[in-house]
Amino acid sequence: MRWSRQLIPTLREVPQEAEIPSHQLMLRAGLIRKLGAGLYTFLPLGLRALRKVERIVREEMNRAGALEILMPALHPKEVWEQTGRYELLRDVMFKVKDRQQREMVLGPTHEEIVTDLVAHEVSSYRQLPVNLYQIQTKFRDEIRPRFGLMRAKEFIMKDGYSFDADLDGAEKSYRSMYEAYQRVFQRCGLRAKIVEADTGAMGGSSSHEFMVLADSGEDGLVECDACSYAANLERAESVLRSAPSFADAEKDPEKIATPGLRTVEEVAGFFQSPPARLIKTLIYVADGKPVAALVPGNRDVNEIKLRRALGAKALELADAATIARVTGAPVGFAGPVGLSIPLVVDAKLRGYRGAVTGANEADAHLRSVDIERDVKVTEFADISFAIEGDGCPRCAGTLRAKRGVEVGHVFKLGTKYSEQLGALYLGEDGQKRPCVMGCYGIGVTRTLQAVIEQSHDDNGIIWPATIAPAEVEVLLINEQHAASVETAGKLVEGLKNVGIEVLFDERAERPGVKFKDADLLGLPLRINVGERGLAKGSIELRARHSGETLVVPVESAVETACARLAELKRACAPGGE
Ligand SMILES: [Zn+2]
């Protein structure tokens, strides 16, 4: 590849639209360009890197025995209606009509489509297990597309689906995908943290996310500083090592005037107490009935956990009228003492004494509330989010809060979709049973950007050798110097002959511009060919990740570059190879 014949529109300035480093660098290095909100074109070098990620994904799926297929992106809406997800995913699905006014959707995911396929093509236990995957474009109408490929409206995903005869088989399929994912991300040069996750709208029984830690990540997680426990915030459990005790714990509840003070900060300030001394009382409506959820003042209600604790289908915060009716007070003054609706109390409030709560009366709070003495608790349950400093649920360690980007997700789906769509098989005993499913996703375009988010410096991208758009850049410092031109040309040929992908920067540009672009684009190795070195019969070999520069005799340059590159690739090999 000659730079002058390529389309590599590098930018000196940081584009205003890009907020996080990886997005800025993908634009600046000329890898992608924006068409509209959440819509990007891959330019030649961006596409080369993307194809390498896809190849790694494909190789690891095939190695694990999964079979590649390609399903349509355009679906008749009826398939989606069969599972009720036409309604459930209404907001994220792009809907279109064909010329006969038939309603169709652009697929945000493919559980329904693949299960419908298996329902038609698989009928006997002899055909199981089967694991099907595709690498394909998905469409989601994101409310706020941002961060480039991290949250786009159109993106490439590897989605895979396993069908087994029973739970044991499904567990094996799940393990095999879990391990394949570890290999995929290692080979892409990514350090991905595996966290326990909630199954959310997917249904199913358990799931893990592969997260890339990054301050810009949109997902919260906690990890233990002592053991391997890690979970996303929706799912994370945690413990309090001891119940806190606050001032005046021995006294009876006492009403204190707190005119106009509604927020935790305002009330805590008034009582000169930490926010944890407050008990927040939130009124929800669960399946049409009001309930109160109590959490410590320094924590938020985790509605996923609350809904599970209540066994409720629908859950929403009560409106002001309902709150007034249930508590007798305006919003901001609800408290648990004397409430006659069911009270779900966060397990971390067990043993709480000397707490401050709303008084169910405008402009008043109660102090010296003892949760077990003064409150009619319906149920203690874990209904709050874990926070930094909580105890680990698995060991004596402490949880640390982190942010991350989800690059992969594996789910045990169970039989929800196979029952709804009739993916049944005839067992050895002649009985019909639903296939036990798993589903497995990798955000391919997101993975590419996550690599850059994790691997860059102030000067640009630092590509892992396995997915770099090219492996070596040969940089001709002065294109007017005949001996340099000749040597650089020979080096490029020599590298190509041993199978190395070379980008040859032979542009008529100032050396400073070429050096800056080289660092920005960040190929793993760079060979500088210049007059001064050639006078001594040598070139410079520079490693992008370490900044280390070797002076190498011209005749051994190809060999040295090969050896260095092999080392860099080994660094991305899955463990034990
Ligand atoms: Zn632990």
Residues whose N, C-alpha, C, O or C-beta is under 5 A from the ligand:
A	BS01	ZN	C224 A226 C227 Y229 C392 R394 C395 G397
